Amino acid sequence: LTIFLLQHAAAAFIQAPPRPVSRSNFGAASWTQSSLQVHTARTACTRMAEDVPAVERVFGCLPYLLPACDGFAYGMYVFSNVPGLGQFILPVALLVNAFQSIPFSGFILFVGLSFFTRSPGLSRFVRFNIQQALLLDILLIIPSLLAPASNMFPAELAIIGSNFVFYAMTLVVFYAVIQNVQGKIPDQVPVLSDAASMQIGPL
């Protein structure tokens, strides 16, 4: 599962090889091509967001349930130390545990969403959100890969790292949901939005 997700991440962050250019202009040409592609994609998104149907706004929000579920565990220190938050979050924790108790549920959902990023029947608004949610979910794997090494550092540092991941994930998810409800493309997440735009293309 980890190998599959990391391969997907590599494919998302690497563009198709550009046309041959002279060695001296290779760096400038690659950077210009990337910038133009992202700018074109964002311009198309802005125009499209002017009149996004309500059903597409809902479907644009749903993919973020995957990274929200996978990143939920990083908030355990927050839930246990903020007064009253533990009881408030308990119903959500039960739903997350129920989902994760199903064998390969996260993997199946990830593969299913990956298929829809290339579906011509979906608007770019929905496909962009699916791709960005998948990339966010992939990024959540990195801290888990470093978990075995956490014993080498003070417990306080591990808590800070876990809280940082949880806050970052929560901010991205809330930002995306708010933008989608307003019919706007959530394409201002540093690095992540550019990678999602380049992965699905301008159309």
GROMACS elastic network, one bead per residue, 0.5 to 0.9 nm:
[ bonds ]
;  ai    aj funct       b0    kb
    1     4     6  0.51494   500
    1     5     6  0.62645   500
    1     6     6  0.86522   500
    1   107     6  0.70780   500
    2     5     6  0.52303   500
    2     6     6  0.61424   500
    2     7     6  0.85604   500
    2   138     6  0.89577   500
    2   141     6  0.76385   500
    3     6     6  0.51914   500
    3     7     6  0.61123   500
    3     8     6  0.85933   500
    4     7     6  0.51716   500
    4     8     6  0.62589   500
    4     9     6  0.87071   500
    5     9     6  0.61982   500
    5    10     6  0.87116   500
    5   110     6  0.87761   500
    5   137     6  0.89351   500
    5   138     6  0.61627   500
    5   141     6  0.83825   500
    6    10     6  0.62291   500
    6    11     6  0.86566   500
    6   138     6  0.70025   500
    6   141     6  0.85384   500
    7    10     6  0.50912   500
    7    11     6  0.63007   500
    7    12     6  0.86487   500
    8    11     6  0.51270   500
    8    12     6  0.62176   500
    8    13     6  0.88223   500
    8   135     6  0.84771   500
    8   138     6  0.82158   500
    9    12     6  0.50288   500
    9    13     6  0.62979   500
    9    14     6  0.86266   500
    9   134     6  0.86970   500
    9   135     6  0.65713   500
    9   138     6  0.65286   500
    9   139     6  0.82749   500
   10    13     6  0.53442   500
   10    14     6  0.60782   500
   11    14     6  0.53979   500
   11    15     6  0.75175   500
   11   199     6  0.79180   500
   12    15     6  0.75217   500
   12   131     6  0.86437   500
   12   135     6  0.76533   500
   12   195     6  0.61348   500
   12   196     6  0.69192   500
   12   198     6  0.76941   500
   12   199     6  0.53977   500
   12   200     6  0.88270   500
   13   192     6  0.88838   500
   13   194     6  0.87803   500
   13   195     6  0.53962   500
   13   196     6  0.81052   500
   13   198     6  0.79529   500
   13   199     6  0.74316   500
   14    17     6  0.86624   500
   14   195     6  0.82164   500
   14   198     6  0.86029   500
   14   199     6  0.82639   500
   15    18     6  0.81597   500
   15    34     6  0.83209   500
   15   195     6  0.89866   500
   15   198     6  0.70315   500
   15   199     6  0.73831   500
   17    20     6  0.86311   500
   18    21     6  0.82300   500
   18    29     6  0.85236   500
   18    30     6  0.69400   500
   18    33     6  0.81429   500
   20    23     6  0.88692   500
   20    26     6  0.82402   500
   21    24     6  0.82815   500
   21    25     6  0.66117   500
   21    26     6  0.58013   500
   21    29     6  0.76176   500
   22    25     6  0.54591   500
   22    26     6  0.60064   500
   23    26     6  0.51473   500
   23    27     6  0.81072   500
   24    27     6  0.75235   500
   24    28     6  0.84769   500
   25    28     6  0.54282   500
   25    29     6  0.59358   500
   25    30     6  0.85003   500
   26    29     6  0.52446   500
   26    30     6  0.60956   500
   26    31     6  0.85940   500
   27    30     6  0.52929   500
   27    31     6  0.61920   500
   27    32     6  0.85857   500
   28    31     6  0.52078   500
   28    32     6  0.60390   500
   28    33     6  0.85071   500
   29    32     6  0.51205   500
   29    33     6  0.60319   500
   29    34     6  0.85767   500
   30    33     6  0.51617   500
   30    34     6  0.62148   500
   30    35     6  0.86278   500
   31    34     6  0.52005   500
   31    35     6  0.61403   500
   31    36     6  0.86101   500
   32    35     6  0.51130   500
   32    36     6  0.60557   500
   32    37     6  0.84935   500
   33    36     6  0.52610   500
   33    37     6  0.61439   500
   33    38     6  0.86887   500
   34    37     6  0.51753   500
   34    38     6  0.62382   500
   34    39     6  0.85586   500
   34   198     6  0.78242   500
   35    38     6  0.52585   500
   35    39     6  0.60256   500
   35    40     6  0.84991   500
   36    39     6  0.50318   500
   36    40     6  0.59672   500
   36    41     6  0.84554   500
   37    40     6  0.51935   500
   37    41     6  0.61395   500
   37    42     6  0.86295   500
   37   197     6  0.81925   500
   37   198     6  0.68330   500
   37   201     6  0.76103   500
   37   202     6  0.69696   500
   38    41     6  0.50772   500
   38    42     6  0.61214   500
   38    43     6  0.85798   500
   38   194     6  0.63053   500
   38   195     6  0.87322   500
   38   197     6  0.62249   500
   38   198     6  0.63319   500
   38   201     6  0.83823   500
   38   202     6  0.76579   500
   39    42     6  0.51866   500
   39    43     6  0.61315   500
   39    44     6  0.86268   500
   39   202     6  0.88551   500
   40    43     6  0.51524   500
   40    44     6  0.62463   500
   40    45     6  0.86058   500
   40   202     6  0.61525   500
   41    44     6  0.51775   500
   41    45     6  0.61627   500
   41    46     6  0.87199   500
   41   197     6  0.62797   500
   41   198     6  0.78987   500
   41   201     6  0.67096   500
   41   203     6  0.72072   500
   42    46     6  0.61370   500
   42    47     6  0.86892   500
   42   185     6  0.84026   500
   42   187     6  0.74061   500
   42   197     6  0.76951   500
   42   202     6  0.77096   500
   43    46     6  0.51630   500
   43    47     6  0.64085   500
   43    48     6  0.86208   500
   43   202     6  0.86949   500
   44    47     6  0.52942   500
   44    48     6  0.61103   500
   44    49     6  0.85842   500
   44   202     6  0.67612   500
   44   203     6  0.74554   500
   45    48     6  0.50169   500
   45    49     6  0.59829   500
   45    50     6  0.88587   500
   45   124     6  0.76376   500
   45   125     6  0.69923   500
   45   184     6  0.80509   500
   45   185     6  0.62138   500
   45   187     6  0.85846   500
   45   202     6  0.82423   500
   45   203     6  0.88491   500
   46    49     6  0.52016   500
   46    50     6  0.68210   500
   46   184     6  0.71952   500
   46   185     6  0.69474   500
   47    50     6  0.56361   500
   47    51     6  0.82082   500
   48    51     6  0.63534   500
   48    52     6  0.67977   500
   48   124     6  0.84278   500
   48   125     6  0.75056   500
   48   183     6  0.88745   500
   48   184     6  0.84765   500
   48   185     6  0.85754   500
   49    52     6  0.54129   500
   49   125     6  0.75761   500
   49   180     6  0.89565   500
   49   182     6  0.86697   500
   49   183     6  0.53505   500
   49   185     6  0.63451   500
   50   183     6  0.69906   500
   50   184     6  0.74935   500
   51   183     6  0.70947   500
   52    55     6  0.83792   500
   52    56     6  0.65842   500
   52    57     6  0.68451   500
   52   125     6  0.80988   500
   52   182     6  0.88225   500
   52   183     6  0.54422   500
   52   184     6  0.80684   500
   53    56     6  0.54190   500
   53    57     6  0.65565   500
   53    58     6  0.89990   500
   53   183     6  0.78905   500
   54    57     6  0.50679   500
   54    58     6  0.64248   500
   54    59     6  0.87903   500
   54   181     6  0.80550   500
   54   183     6  0.80349   500
   55    58     6  0.51637   500
   55    59     6  0.62917   500
   55    60     6  0.85308   500
   56    60     6  0.58780   500
   56    61     6  0.86233   500
   56   122     6  0.89576   500
   56   123     6  0.80588   500
   56   125     6  0.74786   500
   56   126     6  0.63649   500
   56   180     6  0.85961   500
   56   183     6  0.86286   500
   57    61     6  0.64837   500
   57    62     6  0.89940   500
   57   125     6  0.82701   500
   57   126     6  0.77082   500
   57   177     6  0.86629   500
   57   179     6  0.89747   500
   57   180     6  0.52605   500
   57   181     6  0.57092   500
   57   182     6  0.79388   500
   57   183     6  0.62263   500
   57   184     6  0.87735   500
   58    61     6  0.52793   500
   58    62     6  0.64740   500
   58   177     6  0.88664   500
   58   180     6  0.75909   500
   58   181     6  0.73683   500
   59    62     6  0.52524   500
   59    63     6  0.73175   500
   59   126     6  0.64167   500
   59   129     6  0.86563   500
   59   130     6  0.88923   500
   60    63     6  0.66520   500
   60    64     6  0.82340   500
   60   125     6  0.69832   500
   60   127     6  0.78427   500
   60   128     6  0.81799   500
   60   129     6  0.54480   500
   60   130     6  0.70256   500
   60   176     6  0.85668   500
   60   177     6  0.78954   500
   60   180     6  0.63284   500
   60   181     6  0.86791   500
   61    64     6  0.59541   500
   61    65     6  0.78381   500
   61   126     6  0.85226   500
   61   129     6  0.73374   500
   61   130     6  0.86299   500
   61   173     6  0.86203   500
   61   176     6  0.71788   500
   61   177     6  0.54044   500
   61   178     6  0.88206   500
   61   180     6  0.64632   500
   61   181     6  0.79546   500
   62    65     6  0.57254   500
   62    66     6  0.82434   500
   62   129     6  0.88498   500
   62   130     6  0.84381   500
   62   177     6  0.87462   500
   63    66     6  0.60114   500
   63    67     6  0.80183   500
   63   113     6  0.75619   500
   63   129     6  0.69914   500
   63   130     6  0.54735   500
   63   131     6  0.86698   500
   63   132     6  0.87892   500
   63   133     6  0.59054   500
   63   134     6  0.78384   500
   64    67     6  0.56181   500
   64    68     6  0.61216   500
   64    69     6  0.86152   500
   64   129     6  0.79673   500
   64   130     6  0.76742   500
   64   132     6  0.85205   500
   64   133     6  0.52198   500
   64   134     6  0.81135   500
   64   136     6  0.85821   500
   64   137     6  0.85794   500
   64   173     6  0.62557   500
   64   176     6  0.81746   500
   64   177     6  0.81545   500
   65    69     6  0.60203   500
   65    70     6  0.85723   500
   65   133     6  0.83699   500
   65   173     6  0.85166   500
   66    69     6  0.53001   500
   66    70     6  0.62674   500
   66    71     6  0.85376   500
   66   106     6  0.72599   500
   66   109     6  0.76648   500
   66   110     6  0.76931   500
   66   133     6  0.73637   500
   66   134     6  0.78656   500
   66   137     6  0.69245   500
   67    71     6  0.57397   500
   67    72     6  0.81742   500
   67   133     6  0.65291   500
   67   134     6  0.73932   500
   67   135     6  0.89169   500
   67   136     6  0.63502   500
   67   138     6  0.82867   500
   67   140     6  0.75330   500
   67   169     6  0.76419   500
   67   173     6  0.81905   500
   68    71     6  0.52200   500
   68    72     6  0.58627   500
   68   137     6  0.81980   500
   68   169     6  0.72697   500
   68   170     6  0.73877   500
   68   173     6  0.72547   500
   69    72     6  0.51701   500
   69    73     6  0.79565   500
   69    96     6  0.58409   500
   69    97     6  0.87527   500
   69    99     6  0.83136   500
   69   100     6  0.81687   500
   69   106     6  0.88453   500
   70    73     6  0.70168   500
   70    74     6  0.85974   500
   70    96     6  0.85205   500
   70   100     6  0.85982   500
   70   106     6  0.80716   500
   70   137     6  0.70492   500
   70   140     6  0.73589   500
   70   141     6  0.87797   500
   71    74     6  0.56309   500
   71    75     6  0.75970   500
   71   137     6  0.78730   500
   71   140     6  0.65250   500
   71   165     6  0.78097   500
   71   166     6  0.63483   500
   71   169     6  0.68322   500
   71   170     6  0.84519   500
   72    75     6  0.57510   500
   72    76     6  0.76714   500
   72    93     6  0.80393   500
   72    96     6  0.78265   500
   72   166     6  0.71486   500
   72   169     6  0.89425   500
   73    76     6  0.56414   500
   73    77     6  0.89687   500
   73   162     6  0.87745   500
   73   166     6  0.81113   500
   74    77     6  0.75313   500
   74    78     6  0.84686   500
   74   161     6  0.88506   500
   74   162     6  0.51467   500
   74   163     6  0.63877   500
   74   164     6  0.85301   500
   74   165     6  0.66123   500
   74   166     6  0.51794   500
   74   167     6  0.88179   500
   75    78     6  0.51302   500
   75    79     6  0.61226   500
   75    80     6  0.86379   500
   75   162     6  0.69461   500
   75   163     6  0.60678   500
   75   165     6  0.82888   500
   75   166     6  0.53683   500
   75   167     6  0.79479   500
   76    79     6  0.51181   500
   76    80     6  0.61737   500
   76    81     6  0.86650   500
   76   162     6  0.84369   500
   76   163     6  0.83532   500
   77    80     6  0.52465   500
   77    81     6  0.61619   500
   77    82     6  0.85284   500
   77   159     6  0.68954   500
   77   162     6  0.78450   500
   77   163     6  0.70291   500
   78    81     6  0.53830   500
   78    82     6  0.59361   500
   78    85     6  0.81917   500
   78    86     6  0.85940   500
   78   163     6  0.68615   500
   78   166     6  0.87411   500
   79    82     6  0.58169   500
   79    83     6  0.81575   500
   79    84     6  0.84283   500
   79    85     6  0.55983   500
   79    87     6  0.86684   500
   79    89     6  0.74721   500
   80    83     6  0.76760   500
   80    84     6  0.88561   500
   80    85     6  0.75104   500
   80    86     6  0.59419   500
   81    84     6  0.88394   500
   81    85     6  0.81237   500
   81    86     6  0.82167   500
   82    85     6  0.56119   500
   82    86     6  0.74023   500
   83    86     6  0.72593   500
   83    87     6  0.88689   500
   84    87     6  0.57096   500
   84    88     6  0.64770   500
   84    89     6  0.88138   500
   85    88     6  0.50113   500
   85    89     6  0.59670   500
   85    90     6  0.84609   500
   86    89     6  0.52571   500
   86    90     6  0.60825   500
   87    90     6  0.51922   500
   87    91     6  0.80839   500
   88    91     6  0.71942   500
   88    92     6  0.82312   500
   89    92     6  0.53179   500
   89    93     6  0.61974   500
   89    94     6  0.88214   500
   90    94     6  0.62766   500
   90    95     6  0.88066   500
   91    94     6  0.51441   500
   91    95     6  0.64683   500
   91    96     6  0.87648   500
   92    95     6  0.51764   500
   92    96     6  0.62025   500
   92    97     6  0.85978   500
   93    96     6  0.50548   500
   93    97     6  0.60308   500
   93    98     6  0.84532   500
   94    97     6  0.51522   500
   94    98     6  0.60796   500
   94    99     6  0.86492   500
   95    98     6  0.50338   500
   95    99     6  0.62289   500
   95   100     6  0.86405   500
   96    99     6  0.51529   500
   96   100     6  0.61474   500
   96   101     6  0.84852   500
   97   100     6  0.50884   500
   97   101     6  0.58941   500
   97   102     6  0.88670   500
   98   101     6  0.51732   500
   98   102     6  0.69690   500
   99   102     6  0.57509   500
   99   103     6  0.89334   500
   99   105     6  0.68553   500
   99   106     6  0.81112   500
  100   103     6  0.72786   500
  100   104     6  0.80360   500
  100   105     6  0.64159   500
  100   106     6  0.70053   500
  101   104     6  0.86626   500
  101   105     6  0.79065   500
  102   105     6  0.54097   500
  102   106     6  0.84986   500
  103   106     6  0.82299   500
  103   107     6  0.88779   500
  104   107     6  0.51513   500
  104   108     6  0.60150   500
  104   109     6  0.85155   500
  105   108     6  0.52558   500
  105   109     6  0.61623   500
  105   110     6  0.85399   500
  106   109     6  0.51727   500
  106   110     6  0.60337   500
  106   111     6  0.86588   500
  107   110     6  0.50306   500
  107   111     6  0.62000   500
  107   112     6  0.85174   500
  108   111     6  0.52649   500
  108   112     6  0.60812   500
  108   113     6  0.86082   500
  109   112     6  0.50344   500
  109   113     6  0.61018   500
  109   114     6  0.84919   500
  110   113     6  0.52650   500
  110   114     6  0.61328   500
  110   115     6  0.87912   500
  110   134     6  0.70413   500
  110   137     6  0.87507   500
  111   115     6  0.64057   500
  112   115     6  0.53010   500
  112   116     6  0.68245   500
  113   116     6  0.52240   500
  113   117     6  0.66888   500
  113   130     6  0.65356   500
  113   131     6  0.80789   500
  113   134     6  0.77288   500
  114   117     6  0.54350   500
  114   118     6  0.76501   500
  114   130     6  0.76401   500
  114   131     6  0.73214   500
  114   134     6  0.75127   500
  115   118     6  0.60832   500
  115   119     6  0.69256   500
  116   120     6  0.84613   500
  116   121     6  0.87901   500
  116   122     6  0.76250   500
  116   127     6  0.69028   500
  116   130     6  0.76979   500
  116   131     6  0.89321   500
  117   120     6  0.86079   500
  117   122     6  0.82430   500
  117   124     6  0.87366   500
  117   126     6  0.83041   500
  117   128     6  0.73997   500
  117   129     6  0.88751   500
  117   130     6  0.63456   500
  117   131     6  0.61534   500
  117   200     6  0.69415   500
  118   121     6  0.88465   500
  118   122     6  0.84306   500
  118   127     6  0.74805   500
  118   200     6  0.72241   500
  119   122     6  0.58207   500
  119   123     6  0.86312   500
  119   127     6  0.79187   500
  120   123     6  0.74419   500
  120   124     6  0.88249   500
  122   125     6  0.81015   500
  122   126     6  0.64472   500
  122   127     6  0.65584   500
  123   126     6  0.55291   500
  123   127     6  0.63418   500
  123   128     6  0.86126   500
  123   203     6  0.86123   500
  124   128     6  0.57540   500
  124   129     6  0.84378   500
  124   200     6  0.80381   500
  124   201     6  0.88633   500
  124   202     6  0.82087   500
  124   203     6  0.63564   500
  125   128     6  0.54327   500
  125   129     6  0.65619   500
  125   130     6  0.89064   500
  125   180     6  0.88542   500
  125   183     6  0.89630   500
  125   184     6  0.86189   500
  125   185     6  0.66713   500
  126   129     6  0.52856   500
  126   130     6  0.62902   500
  126   131     6  0.87483   500
  127   130     6  0.50465   500
  127   131     6  0.61502   500
  127   132     6  0.85664   500
  127   200     6  0.73725   500
  128   131     6  0.51776   500
  128   132     6  0.61068   500
  128   133     6  0.85278   500
  128   185     6  0.81450   500
  128   186     6  0.87301   500
  128   187     6  0.86104   500
  128   193     6  0.85392   500
  128   196     6  0.63250   500
  128   197     6  0.67064   500
  128   199     6  0.88181   500
  128   200     6  0.68670   500
  129   132     6  0.51144   500
  129   133     6  0.60134   500
  129   134     6  0.85150   500
  129   176     6  0.79872   500
  129   180     6  0.87532   500
  129   185     6  0.80402   500
  129   186     6  0.76395   500
  129   187     6  0.89160   500
  129   196     6  0.82317   500
  130   133     6  0.51993   500
  130   134     6  0.62168   500
  130   135     6  0.87359   500
  130   196     6  0.88341   500
  131   134     6  0.51101   500
  131   135     6  0.62531   500
  131   136     6  0.86425   500
  131   195     6  0.88423   500
  131   196     6  0.55523   500
  131   197     6  0.83563   500
  131   199     6  0.77638   500
  131   200     6  0.75604   500
  132   135     6  0.51082   500
  132   136     6  0.61585   500
  132   137     6  0.85745   500
  132   187     6  0.87953   500
  132   192     6  0.65883   500
  132   193     6  0.64290   500
  132   195     6  0.79653   500
  132   196     6  0.52784   500
  132   197     6  0.84166   500
  133   136     6  0.50704   500
  133   137     6  0.61660   500
  133   138     6  0.86648   500
  133   173     6  0.83103   500
  133   196     6  0.89526   500
  134   137     6  0.50039   500
  134   138     6  0.62242   500
  134   139     6  0.87340   500
  134   196     6  0.89970   500
  135   139     6  0.62962   500
  135   140     6  0.87976   500
  135   192     6  0.69287   500
  135   195     6  0.82398   500
  135   196     6  0.74249   500
  136   139     6  0.51377   500
  136   140     6  0.65241   500
  136   169     6  0.76340   500
  136   172     6  0.84414   500
  136   192     6  0.73257   500
  137   140     6  0.52152   500
  137   141     6  0.70488   500
  137   169     6  0.89713   500
  138   141     6  0.54064   500
  138   142     6  0.75068   500
  139   142     6  0.56618   500
  139   143     6  0.79796   500
  140   143     6  0.62253   500
  140   144     6  0.72493   500
  140   165     6  0.76993   500
  140   169     6  0.82048   500
  141   144     6  0.52868   500
  141   145     6  0.64046   500
  141   146     6  0.89881   500
  142   145     6  0.51869   500
  142   146     6  0.66109   500
  142   147     6  0.89301   500
  143   146     6  0.50865   500
  143   147     6  0.62720   500
  143   161     6  0.84968   500
  143   162     6  0.82117   500
  143   165     6  0.80229   500
  144   147     6  0.50032   500
  144   148     6  0.80833   500
  145   148     6  0.71695   500
  145   149     6  0.86259   500
  146   149     6  0.55868   500
  146   150     6  0.68257   500
  147   150     6  0.51781   500
  147   151     6  0.80294   500
  147   158     6  0.87933   500
  148   151     6  0.67224   500
  148   152     6  0.86337   500
  149   152     6  0.56975   500
  149   153     6  0.77294   500
  150   153     6  0.55554   500
  150   154     6  0.79340   500
  150   155     6  0.79702   500
  150   157     6  0.84958   500
  150   158     6  0.63198   500
  151   154     6  0.73389   500
  151   155     6  0.77310   500
  151   158     6  0.85314   500
  153   156     6  0.82894   500
  153   157     6  0.65930   500
  153   158     6  0.71642   500
  154   157     6  0.54363   500
  154   158     6  0.67811   500
  154   159     6  0.89950   500
  155   158     6  0.51237   500
  155   159     6  0.63059   500
  155   160     6  0.87295   500
  156   159     6  0.50951   500
  156   160     6  0.62542   500
  156   161     6  0.86716   500
  157   160     6  0.50725   500
  157   161     6  0.61743   500
  157   162     6  0.85959   500
  158   161     6  0.50927   500
  158   162     6  0.61096   500
  158   163     6  0.85501   500
  159   162     6  0.51208   500
  159   163     6  0.60760   500
  159   164     6  0.84942   500
  160   163     6  0.51607   500
  160   164     6  0.60665   500
  160   165     6  0.87085   500
  161   164     6  0.50834   500
  161   165     6  0.63148   500
  161   166     6  0.86850   500
  162   165     6  0.52974   500
  162   166     6  0.62976   500
  162   167     6  0.87141   500
  163   166     6  0.50788   500
  163   167     6  0.60732   500
  163   168     6  0.84936   500
  164   167     6  0.51994   500
  164   168     6  0.60361   500
  164   169     6  0.84971   500
  165   168     6  0.51930   500
  165   169     6  0.60787   500
  165   170     6  0.85131   500
  166   169     6  0.51928   500
  166   170     6  0.60505   500
  166   171     6  0.85655   500
  167   170     6  0.50606   500
  167   171     6  0.60612   500
  167   172     6  0.86353   500
  168   171     6  0.52133   500
  168   172     6  0.63013   500
  168   173     6  0.86822   500
  169   172     6  0.53033   500
  169   173     6  0.61978   500
  169   174     6  0.86167   500
  170   173     6  0.51806   500
  170   174     6  0.60252   500
  170   175     6  0.83697   500
  171   174     6  0.52457   500
  171   175     6  0.59197   500
  171   176     6  0.84713   500
  172   175     6  0.51159   500
  172   176     6  0.60732   500
  172   177     6  0.85921   500
  172   189     6  0.71793   500
  173   176     6  0.51673   500
  173   177     6  0.61500   500
  173   178     6  0.86175   500
  174   177     6  0.51259   500
  174   178     6  0.60758   500
  174   179     6  0.85010   500
  175   178     6  0.52811   500
  175   179     6  0.61485   500
  175   180     6  0.85382   500
  175   186     6  0.70478   500
  175   189     6  0.87303   500
  176   179     6  0.51984   500
  176   180     6  0.60265   500
  176   181     6  0.85828   500
  176   184     6  0.89473   500
  176   185     6  0.78937   500
  176   186     6  0.50672   500
  176   187     6  0.83296   500
  176   189     6  0.88857   500
  177   180     6  0.50801   500
  177   181     6  0.61050   500
  177   182     6  0.86464   500
  177   186     6  0.81118   500
  178   181     6  0.52373   500
  178   182     6  0.64277   500
  178   183     6  0.87812   500
  178   184     6  0.85470   500
  178   186     6  0.84307   500
  179   182     6  0.51860   500
  179   183     6  0.62979   500
  179   185     6  0.62226   500
  179   186     6  0.54991   500
  180   184     6  0.53893   500
  180   185     6  0.63440   500
  180   186     6  0.68179   500
  181   184     6  0.74833   500
  182   185     6  0.88179   500
  184   187     6  0.86500   500
  185   188     6  0.84370   500
  186   189     6  0.72441   500
  186   193     6  0.76755   500
  187   190     6  0.84355   500
  187   192     6  0.82995   500
  187   194     6  0.74366   500
  187   196     6  0.85867   500
  187   197     6  0.81242   500
  188   191     6  0.86788   500
  188   192     6  0.84160   500
  188   193     6  0.61488   500
  188   194     6  0.82999   500
  189   192     6  0.56733   500
  189   193     6  0.51892   500
  189   194     6  0.79577   500
  190   193     6  0.62741   500
  190   194     6  0.72869   500
  191   194     6  0.53200   500
  191   195     6  0.61572   500
  191   196     6  0.86794   500
  192   195     6  0.52218   500
  192   196     6  0.62344   500
  192   197     6  0.86954   500
  193   196     6  0.50521   500
  193   197     6  0.61085   500
  193   198     6  0.86155   500
  194   197     6  0.51273   500
  194   198     6  0.61917   500
  194   199     6  0.85229   500
  195   198     6  0.52591   500
  195   199     6  0.60834   500
  195   200     6  0.88573   500
  196   199     6  0.50934   500
  196   200     6  0.64218   500
  196   201     6  0.84258   500
  197   200     6  0.56027   500
  197   201     6  0.58227   500
  197   202     6  0.69980   500
  198   201     6  0.51818   500
  198   202     6  0.75837   500
  200   203     6  0.76544   500
